[in-house]
């Protein structure tokens, strides 16, 4: 674990996992294990907590390339779902992240030896997004950037599609504020849903975000995901 990038073991594990996801996205190698490369298995509690932070993006290379995920990565994500369920008073974004982890596991694969341990979990409410000011809307959507993937419809995705202009405004605001992680998350949503103003210059904007914020692998993860989805839409 590279402690120069982290203020705690958890932050270091998150950094390492995000880095491995980026490497897998760049290589397209669906056979490589993200968690194994980061030295994390389903018995590593810090690693499991880090997987909860990364969320369903742990399986993002397989999702975007349409290939089977590594069983070890599936097992770690399944353990994170079971170990860290949202509390009754958890923020809506936490509930949505948990729902997306479960739905991704059910869509991609069930871990060997389990019998539906992820269970069923109803899609949370998203009505609060419809009336949220564009600033907070962009913030919430950037937190939920792992939901910005193709073939995974949700109320959050529909809300994003209906407010592409607001997301574009939020993207510009985040860049001006040098909030690179929020800008990368908003840019990923715009790449996933389309509909942004042509004057935005999203492709060049994402290049700038990665250049300025690329020391954080989570920024690079969102930018790389955005590029892959934009390329897929252009084909």
C-alpha positions as CSV (number, residue, x, y, z in Angstrom):
1,X,0.0,0.0,0.0
2,X,1.4,3.4,-1.0
3,X,1.0,5.4,2.2
4,X,2.4,8.6,0.4
5,X,-1.1,8.8,-1.2
6,X,-3.1,8.2,2.0
7,X,-3.7,9.5,5.4
8,X,-5.0,6.2,6.7
9,X,-5.0,2.5,5.8
10,X,-8.5,2.8,4.4
11,X,-7.6,5.8,2.2
12,X,-4.6,3.8,1.0
13,X,-6.7,0.8,0.2
14,X,-9.2,2.9,-1.7
15,X,-6.3,4.5,-3.7
16,X,-4.9,1.1,-4.5
17,X,-8.2,-0.4,-5.6
18,X,-9.1,2.6,-7.8
19,X,-5.6,2.4,-9.3
20,X,-6.1,-1.2,-10.3
21,X,-9.6,-0.5,-11.8
22,X,-7.9,2.2,-13.9
23,X,-5.2,-0.2,-15.1
24,X,-7.9,-2.8,-16.0
25,X,-9.9,-0.1,-17.9
26,X,-6.8,0.9,-19.8
27,X,-5.8,-2.7,-20.7
28,X,-9.2,-4.2,-21.2
29,X,-8.0,-7.3,-19.4
30,X,-11.0,-8.8,-17.8
31,X,-9.1,-11.8,-16.5
32,X,-7.0,-9.8,-14.1
33,X,-8.2,-9.5,-10.5
34,X,-8.5,-5.9,-9.3
35,X,-8.6,-6.9,-5.7
36,X,-5.9,-9.5,-5.9
37,X,-3.6,-7.0,-7.6
38,X,-4.2,-4.6,-4.7
39,X,-3.5,-7.4,-2.1
40,X,-7.2,-7.5,-1.0
41,X,-9.3,-10.6,-0.4
42,X,-12.7,-11.1,1.3
43,X,-11.1,-11.7,4.7
44,X,-9.3,-8.3,4.6
45,X,-11.7,-6.0,6.5
46,X,-9.9,-2.8,5.5
47,X,-10.0,-3.9,1.9
48,X,-13.7,-4.8,2.2
49,X,-14.4,-1.3,3.5
50,X,-12.4,0.1,0.6
51,X,-14.5,-1.9,-1.8
52,X,-17.6,-0.4,-0.2
53,X,-16.2,3.1,-1.0
54,X,-15.4,2.1,-4.6
55,X,-18.8,0.4,-4.9
56,X,-19.9,-1.3,-8.0
57,X,-17.0,0.3,-9.9
58,X,-15.0,-2.6,-8.6
59,X,-16.5,-4.5,-11.5
60,X,-16.5,-1.6,-13.9
61,X,-14.0,-3.1,-16.4
62,X,-16.2,-6.1,-16.9
63,X,-19.3,-4.0,-17.1
64,X,-17.9,-1.7,-19.8
65,X,-16.1,-4.5,-21.8
66,X,-19.0,-6.9,-21.5
67,X,-17.0,-9.7,-20.0
68,X,-17.2,-11.9,-16.9
69,X,-15.7,-10.4,-13.8
70,X,-13.0,-12.2,-11.8
71,X,-14.6,-14.4,-9.1
72,X,-12.3,-12.9,-6.4
73,X,-13.6,-9.4,-7.2
74,X,-17.2,-10.6,-7.2
75,X,-16.6,-12.2,-3.8
76,X,-15.1,-9.0,-2.3
77,X,-17.9,-6.9,-3.6
78,X,-20.5,-9.4,-2.2
79,X,-18.8,-9.3,1.1
80,X,-18.8,-5.5,1.1
81,X,-22.6,-5.5,0.5
82,X,-23.2,-7.9,3.4
83,X,-20.7,-6.2,5.8
84,X,-21.8,-2.6,5.2
85,X,-25.5,-2.4,4.6
86,X,-27.0,1.1,4.9
87,X,-28.4,2.2,8.2
88,X,-32.1,3.2,8.4
89,X,-31.1,6.9,8.6
90,X,-28.4,6.7,5.9
91,X,-28.2,9.4,3.3
92,X,-30.1,8.7,0.0
93,X,-26.8,8.5,-1.9
94,X,-25.6,5.7,0.4
95,X,-28.9,3.8,-0.2
96,X,-28.5,4.2,-3.9
97,X,-24.9,3.1,-3.9
98,X,-25.9,-0.1,-2.0
99,X,-28.7,-0.8,-4.4
100,X,-26.4,-0.4,-7.3
101,X,-23.8,-2.8,-5.8
102,X,-26.5,-5.4,-5.4
103,X,-28.0,-4.9,-8.9
104,X,-24.5,-5.1,-10.4
105,X,-23.8,-8.3,-8.6
106,X,-27.1,-9.8,-9.7
107,X,-26.5,-8.7,-13.3
108,X,-22.9,-9.7,-13.7
109,X,-22.5,-12.8,-11.5
110,X,-23.2,-14.4,-8.1
111,X,-20.1,-15.4,-6.2
112,X,-19.4,-19.1,-6.1
113,X,-20.8,-21.0,-3.1
114,X,-23.5,-18.3,-2.3
115,X,-27.2,-18.7,-2.6
116,X,-28.4,-15.1,-3.2
117,X,-26.6,-13.7,-0.2
118,X,-27.1,-10.2,-1.6
119,X,-30.8,-10.7,-1.4
120,X,-33.3,-8.3,-2.9
121,X,-33.3,-4.6,-2.3
122,X,-35.9,-2.2,-3.7
123,X,-34.8,0.8,-5.8
124,X,-34.7,3.7,-3.4
125,X,-36.7,6.9,-3.9
126,X,-35.2,9.5,-6.3
127,X,-37.9,12.2,-6.2
128,X,-35.6,14.4,-4.1
129,X,-33.3,14.8,-7.2
130,X,-36.0,16.3,-9.4
131,X,-36.3,19.5,-7.4
132,X,-32.7,19.8,-6.1
133,X,-30.9,23.0,-7.1
134,X,-28.4,22.3,-9.9
135,X,-25.4,22.8,-7.6
136,X,-26.5,20.1,-5.1
137,X,-27.9,18.0,-8.0
138,X,-24.4,17.9,-9.5
139,X,-22.8,17.1,-6.2
140,X,-25.2,14.2,-5.5
141,X,-24.8,12.8,-9.0
142,X,-21.0,13.0,-8.8
143,X,-21.2,10.9,-5.6
144,X,-23.4,8.4,-7.5
145,X,-21.1,8.4,-10.5
146,X,-20.8,4.5,-10.4
147,X,-24.4,4.4,-11.5
148,X,-23.4,6.1,-14.7
149,X,-23.0,3.0,-16.8
150,X,-24.8,1.6,-19.9
151,X,-27.5,-1.0,-19.6
152,X,-28.2,-0.2,-16.0
153,X,-31.4,1.9,-16.0
154,X,-32.5,3.5,-12.7
155,X,-34.5,6.5,-11.5
156,X,-31.1,8.3,-10.9
157,X,-30.2,7.8,-14.5
158,X,-33.5,9.1,-15.7
159,X,-33.1,12.2,-13.5
160,X,-29.7,12.8,-14.9
161,X,-31.0,12.4,-18.5
162,X,-33.7,14.9,-17.8
163,X,-31.2,17.5,-16.4
164,X,-28.2,17.3,-18.7
165,X,-28.0,21.0,-18.9
166,X,-27.9,21.3,-15.1
167,X,-25.1,18.7,-15.1
168,X,-23.2,20.6,-17.7
169,X,-23.5,23.8,-15.5
170,X,-22.3,21.8,-12.5
171,X,-19.4,20.4,-14.5
172,X,-18.2,23.9,-15.4
173,X,-18.6,25.1,-11.8
174,X,-16.6,22.1,-10.5
175,X,-13.8,22.8,-12.9
176,X,-13.7,26.5,-11.9
177,X,-13.7,25.5,-8.2
178,X,-10.9,22.9,-8.9
179,X,-13.1,20.2,-7.5
180,X,-11.7,17.6,-9.9
181,X,-13.5,14.6,-8.4
182,X,-16.9,16.2,-8.7
183,X,-16.0,17.4,-12.2
184,X,-15.0,13.9,-13.3
185,X,-18.2,12.4,-11.8
186,X,-20.4,15.0,-13.6
187,X,-18.4,14.4,-16.8
188,X,-18.9,10.7,-16.6
189,X,-22.7,11.2,-16.3
190,X,-22.7,13.5,-19.3
191,X,-20.8,10.9,-21.3
192,X,-23.2,8.2,-20.2
193,X,-26.4,10.1,-21.0
194,X,-25.5,12.5,-23.7
195,X,-27.5,15.7,-24.3
196,X,-24.9,18.2,-23.0
197,X,-24.7,21.5,-24.9
198,X,-22.3,21.3,-27.8
199,X,-20.5,24.4,-26.5
200,X,-19.4,22.6,-23.4
201,X,-16.5,20.9,-25.1
202,X,-16.8,17.8,-22.8
203,X,-13.9,15.9,-24.4
204,X,-11.4,18.7,-23.9
205,X,-12.9,19.4,-20.5
206,X,-12.3,15.8,-19.4
207,X,-8.7,16.0,-20.7
208,X,-8.1,19.1,-18.5
209,X,-9.8,17.5,-15.4
210,X,-7.5,14.4,-15.8
211,X,-4.4,16.6,-16.2
212,X,-5.2,18.6,-13.1
213,X,-6.7,16.0,-10.9
214,X,-5.0,12.8,-12.1
215,X,-3.1,12.3,-8.9
216,X,-6.3,10.9,-7.5
217,X,-7.0,7.6,-9.3
218,X,-10.8,8.0,-8.7
219,X,-10.6,11.1,-11.0
220,X,-8.8,9.0,-13.6
221,X,-11.3,6.2,-13.1
222,X,-14.3,8.4,-13.9
223,X,-12.6,10.1,-16.8
224,X,-11.6,6.8,-18.4
225,X,-15.1,5.4,-17.9
226,X,-16.5,8.6,-19.6
227,X,-14.2,8.2,-22.6
228,X,-15.1,4.5,-23.0
229,X,-18.8,5.3,-22.9
230,X,-18.4,8.3,-25.3
231,X,-16.5,6.1,-27.7
232,X,-19.2,3.4,-27.5
233,X,-22.0,6.0,-28.2
234,X,-20.1,7.4,-31.2
235,X,-19.8,4.0,-32.9
